[in-house]
Amino acid sequence: MFYLLVMGAGISVALQQVLNANLRMELGSPWWAGFVSYLVGTIFMLAIATMSDQPWLSTAMIARSRGFPGQGGFSVRSSSEPQFSWCLASARQQCSL
């Protein structure tokens, strides 16, 4: 069963690329195609999250997090000059823009 799940995940990644390319051609804009793709994905994730038996997101859960990952990797450093920075999570490096 696990192998079928892994195969399905791989196929869905390849299929998603094709669907995004087709959507870009249909809409004539990569920006709107990306927006539609993320919007539909967000709606489905919200539906799955509400149907799951996991606890609802609470302020206590947010307070326990370090903050940086929840901001999508972007943050403002507190120094004499605020600098926007991003973190390459796989290498655990912090780079300044």
N, C-alpha and C positions, 0 to 999 in steps of 0.2 A: 504494500500500500504506500509506503514511504517513497519508493522509487517512482510510482505513478504521480505522486504529488510533486516530486522534483522535476519529472519530465513535463508536467503541466505548467510549472513555474517557468521553465525554460522556453516552452512553446509560447506562453503568454507574453514573455518579454519580446520575442521576435515578432509576434503578431501585433503587439502594441506599437512597435516601430512602424510597421506597415500602415496601421490605422491612423497614426499621427501624421504620416506623410500624406495619406489620402485626404485627411481632414484639412491639412495645410493647403493642398491644391484646391479643395472645394471652397474654402473660405477665402483663399487668396492672401492669407496673412499668417506667418508663423506665430505671431503674438496672440491672435484670437484662437488659433488652434491649440496653443499651449494653455490658454485660459479655459477653454471648453474642456480640454482633457483633465486638467486639475480640478475643475468644478465638478465634473461627473465623478471623478475618483473620490473627492471629498464627500459628496453625497452618499456614495456607496459605503465609504468607511464609517460615516456617521450612522448609517442604517445598521451596519454590522455591529458597531460598538453599542448601539442601544439594544440590540437583540441578544448580545452576549451576556454571560453571567458574571462578567467582570464588574468591579465596583465603578461607580460614576466618578469622574474627575472631580476632585475636591480641592479646596484651598490648601488643605494639609499636604496633599500630594504635590502641589505646585511649590509649597514652601520647602519641602524636602529636597527638591531638585536644585542643582547648582545654577540654574538659570541659563547658562551659556548654550547648552544643547536645545533648550526650548525656544530659543530665539532664532533657530535655523542656522546657527553658527556665526551670526553677526552680533557684535556688541560694541560699545563705546568704552574705551579704557578711561579710567579716572586718573588723569595726570595733569600737568600744567596745560597741555594742549590735548583736547580729546582727539583720538585717532580711531578711525574705524578699523577693525581687525577681523580676520576670519581664521578659522581653525581648520586645518586639514586633518580630519578625524582619524583617517587611516594611519597617518604617520605621526599623529599627535604633535604637530608643529603649529606654532602660532606665527602668522605673517602679518605685516602691516601693509595697508594699502596706501 
